Amino acid sequence: MQYLDIIFRIIGSLGLFLYGMKLMSDGIQHTAGSKFQQVLGFMTGNRFTAVLTGFVVTAIIQSSSATTVMVVSFVNAGLLTLTQAIGVIMGANIGTTVTGWIVSLVGFTLSMSALALPAVGLGFVMRMIKWKHRMLGEVFLGFGILFLGLDFLTKSMPKLNSEALSFIGEVSSQGVLSTMIGTGIGFMMTLITHSSSASTAIMLTLAHNGMVSYPMAAAMILGANIGTTIDAALASIGTKTVARQAALVHVLFNVIGTVWVLILFQPLLLLVDLVTPGPVKGAGITTHLAMFHTVFNLLNALFFFPFVKPFAALVSFLIKDSKNAVPAPARGPYVLQYKSGSIQDTPELNILRAEKEIRDMAGLAAAMYQDIRSAFPSLQQRSPGDDKEEAVDTLVKKMGRQEAYADEMREELTRFLIECTRQQLSPQSERKVSLLLRILADLEAVSDDCFSVALLLERSVKKNLNFKHKEMEALMPYMGMVETSLSFVQDHLGQPLSPEQAVYAQELEEKIDKSRNKLRKLGRKRIEAGQDVKTELLFIDVVRRIENLGDYCYDIATALSELH
């Protein structure tokens, strides 16, 4: 019963620690909100900014696993290149050392209970008050619960008796063998917790309480560095080649780094002792271990930094891209899986991923419309003896596939965004998701009406209902205005419209409405003049469908103007 009590104490303490870490991470994400968009833009700079971005994001969300999972997702979505991903992964490995420093400098140097309870109280009050910074209360609340869990964890460990610890002491004194065993224990511990930050905190606690030696605890940290790669590897299953390459980057980077450090293990420990003040015992040992973790990851990043491009070439060689890649609509069903970092979900970053997919959907809708616009004059100008029916059949089949793919995109993206809302989002992000769902509906409607116009064009060809030259002269500029409107919203997706841009979108919509009225009058006058009724009604129907596209574009522009 004594051992069972200790096990439950440790599990409960660890649960408090992880929950506090998640609350603190969520609170910082909510406070940062839309600024993650700027962080993502920073990623697309050079390798220096990529490393800095990986460090900052990981320091914020307190999980390198979550960061690398999102990197794999972003590479898969085309938001990041493989070279940029390598830089971000390097930065993420450095950023994950922040947890160790927080735990070592605050958790074991100061009284944890003296810090934890006031932080929980302050965080609760700030969270309950209705004000614009209430999400900061979540940060304090998480901070307090994190250290409360760490306090319980520290007090639970010493309850183990010396007999139970004797085997650990024997293992710790086996030299190279103990180093390898420690690496294996750290690896397994991180696999179980799915968080190198959590396993590092456990290792620091074990070392602080004298349960493991300094070298063995350092070896366990190295093992945790390998264990943290499992989430990115799992996230890459079923993704594009470049995403699997990014996951392999993380695995190779951490494994190779651990191997060379194990070879130079003792010299590295001496270097850490040289640059870290204080004795290697009690609270001092945790500082030395935090420094070891930082020095290891910094040196590893510096070692790989000059070889980013050769490293990218290596993983591209190991996981070769398919030479028979096909355009998206020709592939199987569209699937977009919600990726999370297990312990730390990153809903704000997942929203950015959804925005990239929505831009792709807008590109698909724009391509459909361009095909329609170019098909009108070419099919109307062909003589009856030409292969008009074959050409229009090809167009309609292509449009049908694209329209079905757009439907799948809307369904999957809607499901994805709803999954984001199941996580705790800031009010600003909740509003953004609502607007993105509205934009999705409009884009899907654009693809539907493009397909409908293609069917009307098919009908005009097969029924030999050709529009007159004067009608085509009036129709093409009208279609050009709608194309301009569609290009405008496509270019501005993912960013709020300025007041001037919103006015431009409104003026463009008014011009489209005026042109629609003129074209309708033209069709009615031709009916009154005795022209073929079926042809003119078909012309009016085409005008109405195209005007619908302008309406959807204006509705999207309105939603973008509300993103502020």
WOKA-V537868 format. One record per residue. N is the residue number from 1. RES is the residue in three letters. PSI is psi in degrees with one decimal (* if undefined). NEAR is the number of other C-alpha atoms within 10 Angstrom. Layout:
BEGIN
N,RES,PSI,NEAR
N,RES,PSI,NEAR
END
This chain:
BEGIN
1,MET,-33.5,6
2,GLN,-44.9,8
3,TYR,-37.8,12
4,LEU,-40.7,9
5,ASP,-42.3,12
6,ILE,-42.8,16
7,ILE,-44.9,15
8,PHE,-34.3,12
9,ARG,-45.0,17
10,ILE,-44.7,21
11,ILE,-43.8,15
12,GLY,-41.0,16
13,SER,-44.1,24
14,LEU,-38.4,22
15,GLY,-43.5,19
16,LEU,-43.8,23
17,PHE,-48.0,27
18,LEU,-39.2,23
19,TYR,-41.3,19
20,GLY,-39.8,26
21,MET,-41.5,29
22,LYS,-43.9,24
23,LEU,-44.6,25
24,MET,-42.2,28
25,SER,-46.7,25
26,ASP,-41.9,29
27,GLY,-41.7,27
28,ILE,-39.8,21
29,GLN,-44.1,26
30,HIS,-38.3,25
31,THR,-40.9,20
32,ALA,-41.1,15
33,GLY,-125.6,17
34,SER,-10.1,19
35,LYS,-15.4,13
36,PHE,-26.9,16
37,GLN,-41.7,17
38,GLN,-37.2,9
39,VAL,-42.2,18
40,LEU,-39.4,19
41,GLY,-34.1,15
42,PHE,-33.5,14
43,MET,-32.2,24
44,THR,6.2,17
45,GLY,-147.5,12
46,ASN,-177.4,12
47,ARG,-27.6,21
48,PHE,-47.5,14
49,THR,-30.7,19
50,ALA,-44.4,27
51,VAL,-44.2,25
52,LEU,-39.3,21
53,THR,-45.6,26
54,GLY,-39.7,30
55,PHE,-48.8,25
56,VAL,-47.2,19
57,VAL,-43.9,24
58,THR,-38.3,28
59,ALA,-31.9,22
60,ILE,-50.3,20
61,ILE,-3.5,26
62,GLN,38.0,29
63,SER,112.1,32
64,SER,-29.0,33
65,SER,-46.7,31
66,ALA,-41.0,26
67,THR,-46.9,33
68,THR,-32.7,30
69,VAL,-43.3,28
70,MET,-34.2,22
71,VAL,-45.4,28
72,VAL,-42.8,31
73,SER,-42.3,30
74,PHE,-38.5,23
75,VAL,-41.9,25
76,ASN,-34.5,22
77,ALA,-5.9,20
78,GLY,9.4,17
79,LEU,-26.2,20
80,LEU,148.0,23
81,THR,168.0,18
82,LEU,-40.0,27
83,THR,-43.2,21
84,GLN,-39.8,25
85,ALA,-37.6,31
86,ILE,-43.9,30
87,GLY,-42.7,25
88,VAL,-39.7,30
89,ILE,-39.6,31
90,MET,-46.6,30
91,GLY,-36.0,29
92,ALA,-38.7,30
93,ASN,-34.6,32
94,ILE,-39.4,27
95,GLY,-29.8,28
96,THR,-13.4,31
97,THR,-14.0,28
98,VAL,-39.9,21
99,THR,-44.4,20
100,GLY,-40.2,26
101,TRP,-40.8,20
102,ILE,-47.6,15
103,VAL,-43.9,23
104,SER,-39.8,25
105,LEU,-31.6,15
106,VAL,-45.5,15
107,GLY,-35.7,26
108,PHE,-11.7,22
109,THR,-42.9,14
110,LEU,168.9,12
111,SER,115.9,12
112,MET,-40.6,20
113,SER,-33.4,18
114,ALA,-30.0,12
115,LEU,-41.8,17
116,ALA,-51.9,23
117,LEU,-44.4,17
118,PRO,-36.6,14
119,ALA,-41.9,22
120,VAL,-45.1,24
121,GLY,-47.3,15
122,LEU,-43.0,15
123,GLY,-40.1,22
124,PHE,-44.7,19
125,VAL,-46.6,15
126,MET,-34.4,20
127,ARG,-31.6,19
128,MET,-29.7,12
129,ILE,136.0,12
130,LYS,96.3,10
131,TRP,168.4,9
132,LYS,-18.9,9
133,HIS,24.9,13
134,ARG,-24.4,20
135,MET,-21.5,27
136,LEU,-28.1,21
137,GLY,-34.2,25
138,GLU,-35.4,29
139,VAL,-48.6,28
140,PHE,-40.6,26
141,LEU,-46.3,28
142,GLY,-40.9,30
143,PHE,-45.3,26
144,GLY,-45.5,30
145,ILE,-36.5,28
146,LEU,-48.9,28
147,PHE,-23.7,30
148,LEU,-43.4,25
149,GLY,-40.3,26
150,LEU,-37.2,29
151,ASP,-46.1,21
152,PHE,-38.8,19
153,LEU,-43.2,24
154,THR,-40.9,21
155,LYS,-21.3,15
156,SER,-34.4,19
157,MET,-47.3,19
158,PRO,-11.6,15
159,LYS,-13.2,12
160,LEU,135.5,14
161,ASN,168.5,10
162,SER,-31.0,12
163,GLU,-41.0,8
164,ALA,-25.8,10
165,LEU,-7.1,13
166,SER,-38.5,12
167,PHE,-32.1,10
168,ILE,-41.1,16
169,GLY,-40.9,16
170,GLU,-43.4,10
171,VAL,-38.4,17
172,SER,-18.0,22
173,SER,21.0,15
174,GLN,14.7,13
175,GLY,-125.1,11
176,VAL,-38.5,16
177,LEU,-43.2,13
178,SER,-33.6,22
179,THR,-44.2,24
180,MET,-40.6,18
181,ILE,-42.3,18
182,GLY,-40.4,26
183,THR,-42.2,26
184,GLY,-40.1,19
185,ILE,-43.9,21
186,GLY,-39.3,30
187,PHE,-48.8,25
188,MET,-39.2,19
189,MET,-38.9,23
190,THR,-34.3,25
191,LEU,-39.3,19
192,ILE,-46.5,12
193,THR,-17.2,18
194,HIS,28.6,24
195,SER,113.4,28
196,SER,-28.6,31
197,SER,-44.0,27
198,ALA,-45.0,23
199,SER,-34.6,28
200,THR,-41.5,29
201,ALA,-39.0,25
202,ILE,-43.1,22
203,MET,-41.1,27
204,LEU,-39.1,30
205,THR,-44.2,28
206,LEU,-43.8,20
207,ALA,-39.8,25
208,HIS,-35.8,24
209,ASN,3.9,18
210,GLY,14.9,16
211,MET,-26.6,20
212,VAL,154.2,23
213,SER,164.2,23
214,TYR,-49.2,23
215,PRO,-38.8,21
216,MET,-39.1,28
217,ALA,-39.0,30
218,ALA,-40.3,27
219,ALA,-37.0,28
220,MET,-35.7,29
221,ILE,-38.6,32
222,LEU,-41.7,31
223,GLY,-37.9,28
224,ALA,-32.8,31
225,ASN,-32.4,30
226,ILE,-41.2,26
227,GLY,-29.0,29
228,THR,-11.7,31
229,THR,-12.7,29
230,ILE,-36.2,18
231,ASP,-42.7,23
232,ALA,-38.8,29
233,ALA,-43.2,21
234,LEU,-38.0,12
235,ALA,-22.5,23
236,SER,-9.4,22
237,ILE,127.0,12
238,GLY,8.7,9
239,THR,-178.5,18
240,LYS,164.5,17
241,THR,-44.5,17
242,VAL,-30.5,23
243,ALA,-39.8,29
244,ARG,-32.5,26
245,GLN,-40.3,30
246,ALA,-39.9,32
247,ALA,-39.1,31
248,LEU,-35.2,21
249,VAL,-47.6,26
250,HIS,-44.6,26
251,VAL,-50.7,20
252,LEU,-42.0,15
253,PHE,-47.0,22
254,ASN,-38.5,25
255,VAL,-48.2,18
256,ILE,-41.9,13
257,GLY,-41.7,21
258,THR,-39.1,24
259,VAL,-47.7,12
260,TRP,-30.1,11
261,VAL,-36.9,19
262,LEU,-35.1,18
263,ILE,-38.6,11
264,LEU,34.9,11
265,PHE,-53.0,17
266,GLN,-45.4,13
267,PRO,-36.1,12
268,LEU,-38.9,16
269,LEU,-39.2,20
270,LEU,-39.6,12
271,LEU,-44.2,13
272,VAL,-44.2,21
273,ASP,-32.9,19
274,LEU,-39.2,11
275,VAL,-7.0,12
276,THR,120.2,18
277,PRO,159.7,11
278,GLY,159.9,13
279,PRO,157.2,12
280,VAL,63.7,18
281,LYS,159.7,16
282,GLY,-134.2,15
283,ALA,-25.2,22
284,GLY,-33.5,19
285,ILE,-32.7,25
286,THR,-35.5,29
287,THR,-42.1,29
288,HIS,-40.4,27
289,LEU,-39.5,29
290,ALA,-40.1,27
291,MET,-40.6,22
292,PHE,-46.6,24
293,HIS,-44.3,24
294,THR,-47.8,21
295,VAL,-43.5,19
296,PHE,-49.8,23
297,ASN,-34.3,25
298,LEU,-47.0,17
299,LEU,-38.1,14
300,ASN,-42.7,21
301,ALA,-42.9,21
302,LEU,-35.6,12
303,PHE,-42.8,12
304,PHE,-21.7,17
305,PHE,-45.2,17
306,PRO,-13.3,11
307,PHE,30.5,11
308,VAL,-48.7,18
309,LYS,-45.0,14
310,PRO,-35.6,12
311,PHE,-41.7,19
312,ALA,-39.0,19
313,ALA,-37.5,15
314,LEU,-49.8,14
315,VAL,-29.8,19
316,SER,-32.1,19
317,PHE,-40.4,11
318,LEU,-38.1,11
319,ILE,97.2,14
320,LYS,144.7,13
321,ASP,148.4,13
322,SER,130.3,9
323,LYS,-14.2,6
324,ASN,36.1,5
325,ALA,143.4,9
326,VAL,157.4,9
327,PRO,152.3,6
328,ALA,-51.1,13
329,PRO,-18.2,16
330,ALA,-9.2,12
331,ARG,-173.1,10
332,GLY,-169.1,8
333,PRO,143.7,13
334,TYR,129.2,17
335,VAL,131.9,13
336,LEU,105.8,20
337,GLN,141.2,13
338,TYR,122.0,18
339,LYS,134.6,22
340,SER,166.3,21
341,GLY,31.4,21
342,SER,-86.4,15
343,ILE,-46.5,18
344,GLN,107.5,24
345,ASP,154.2,23
346,THR,68.9,24
347,PRO,-35.0,25
348,GLU,-41.5,25
349,LEU,-32.4,25
350,ASN,-33.1,21
351,ILE,-38.5,22
352,LEU,-39.7,18
353,ARG,-41.3,22
354,ALA,-38.5,23
355,GLU,-38.4,19
356,LYS,-42.6,18
357,GLU,-35.9,19
358,ILE,-36.9,23
359,ARG,-37.5,19
360,ASP,-39.3,17
361,MET,-38.6,22
362,ALA,-37.7,26
363,GLY,-38.5,17
364,LEU,-44.6,21
365,ALA,-40.8,24
366,ALA,-39.2,20
367,ALA,-39.2,16
368,MET,-44.3,22
369,TYR,-38.9,26
370,GLN,-38.2,15
371,ASP,-41.3,15
372,ILE,-46.5,20
373,ARG,-40.6,19
374,SER,-26.7,11
375,ALA,-31.4,16
376,PHE,-59.0,18
377,PRO,-36.8,16
378,SER,-39.4,11
379,LEU,-36.2,21
380,GLN,-27.7,20
381,GLN,-12.9,15
382,ARG,147.6,13
383,SER,159.7,9
384,PRO,-25.7,13
385,GLY,-15.3,7
386,ASP,172.2,11
387,ASP,53.3,11
388,LYS,-43.1,19
389,GLU,-39.3,16
390,GLU,-40.6,9
391,ALA,-43.2,15
392,VAL,-32.5,22
393,ASP,-42.4,16
394,THR,-42.5,12
395,LEU,-46.5,20
396,VAL,-39.9,20
397,LYS,-42.8,14
398,LYS,-44.8,17
399,MET,-37.8,25
400,GLY,-42.6,19
401,ARG,-43.4,14
402,GLN,-39.6,23
403,GLU,-39.8,25
404,ALA,-38.6,18
405,TYR,-39.1,23
406,ALA,-37.5,25
407,ASP,-43.9,21
408,GLU,-40.1,17
409,MET,-43.5,22
410,ARG,-43.8,23
411,GLU,-48.1,17
412,GLU,-41.8,18
413,LEU,-36.1,24
414,THR,-45.8,20
415,ARG,-40.4,15
416,PHE,-45.9,20
417,LEU,-36.3,21
418,ILE,-37.2,14
419,GLU,-36.6,15
420,CYS,-40.2,25
421,THR,-18.8,17
422,ARG,-21.1,9
423,GLN,164.9,13
424,GLN,115.2,18
425,LEU,156.7,22
426,SER,157.1,22
427,PRO,-37.9,13
428,GLN,-41.5,14
429,SER,-36.6,20
430,GLU,-42.2,16
431,ARG,-38.3,14
432,LYS,-43.2,20
433,VAL,-42.0,22
434,SER,-43.4,15
435,LEU,-36.7,18
436,LEU,-37.6,25
437,LEU,-37.6,18
438,ARG,-41.8,15
439,ILE,-39.8,24
440,LEU,-45.5,24
441,ALA,-41.6,17
442,ASP,-41.1,21
443,LEU,-39.5,28
444,GLU,-36.2,24
445,ALA,-35.4,19
446,VAL,-46.2,29
447,SER,-37.5,28
448,ASP,-46.0,22
449,ASP,-30.3,22
450,CYS,-43.0,29
451,PHE,-38.6,25
452,SER,-40.5,19
453,VAL,-37.9,24
454,ALA,-38.8,28
455,LEU,-38.4,19
456,LEU,-38.8,18
457,LEU,-39.0,25
458,GLU,-42.2,21
459,ARG,-40.6,15
460,SER,-35.3,20
461,VAL,-47.0,20
462,LYS,-27.1,15
463,LYS,0.5,11
464,ASN,43.9,12
465,LEU,83.1,19
466,ASN,134.6,21
467,PHE,147.1,18
468,LYS,163.2,13
469,HIS,-41.0,12
470,LYS,-37.9,9
471,GLU,-41.8,16
472,MET,-36.6,17
473,GLU,-37.2,11
474,ALA,-31.2,14
475,LEU,-39.5,22
476,MET,-45.0,14
477,PRO,-35.4,13
478,TYR,-44.8,21
479,MET,-32.1,22
480,GLY,-38.1,14
481,MET,-39.7,18
482,VAL,-37.9,23
483,GLU,-38.7,19
484,THR,-42.3,15
485,SER,-40.7,24
486,LEU,-40.0,25
487,SER,-36.3,15
488,PHE,-49.2,17
489,VAL,-32.9,21
490,GLN,-40.9,21
491,ASP,-25.8,12
492,HIS,6.4,15
493,LEU,137.5,20
494,GLY,-1.6,19
495,GLN,143.3,13
496,PRO,143.7,17
497,LEU,142.2,21
498,SER,163.5,13
499,PRO,-38.1,10
500,GLU,-40.6,9
501,GLN,-36.4,15
502,ALA,-39.5,19
503,VAL,-41.0,15
504,TYR,-43.9,15
505,ALA,-39.9,23
506,GLN,-43.3,17
507,GLU,-38.5,13
508,LEU,-40.2,17
509,GLU,-39.9,22
510,GLU,-39.1,15
511,LYS,-41.2,14
512,ILE,-41.5,25
513,ASP,-41.3,17
514,LYS,-43.1,11
515,SER,-38.3,20
516,ARG,-45.0,19
517,ASN,-40.1,14
518,LYS,-42.0,13
519,LEU,-36.7,20
520,ARG,-43.3,17
521,LYS,-40.2,13
522,LEU,-43.2,18
523,GLY,-41.9,23
524,ARG,-39.2,17
525,LYS,-37.7,13
526,ARG,-32.6,15
527,ILE,-44.5,16
528,GLU,-27.7,11
529,ALA,-0.9,9
530,GLY,10.4,8
531,GLN,168.0,13
532,ASP,121.3,13
533,VAL,-42.7,15
534,LYS,-42.5,13
535,THR,-43.5,20
536,GLU,-36.8,23
537,LEU,-37.2,15
538,LEU,-40.6,19
539,PHE,-45.0,26
540,ILE,-37.2,18
541,ASP,-40.1,16
542,VAL,-44.0,19
543,VAL,-42.0,21
544,ARG,-43.5,16
545,ARG,-42.5,17
546,ILE,-36.2,23
547,GLU,-32.7,23
548,ASN,-37.3,19
549,LEU,-41.0,26
550,GLY,-38.8,26
551,ASP,-43.3,19
552,TYR,-40.7,21
553,CYS,-40.6,27
554,TYR,-35.7,24
555,ASP,-38.4,19
556,ILE,-43.0,26
557,ALA,-38.8,27
558,THR,-42.3,20
559,ALA,-39.9,21
560,LEU,-34.8,23
561,SER,-18.0,17
562,GLU,3.0,15
563,LEU,-9.7,17
564,HIS,*,13
END
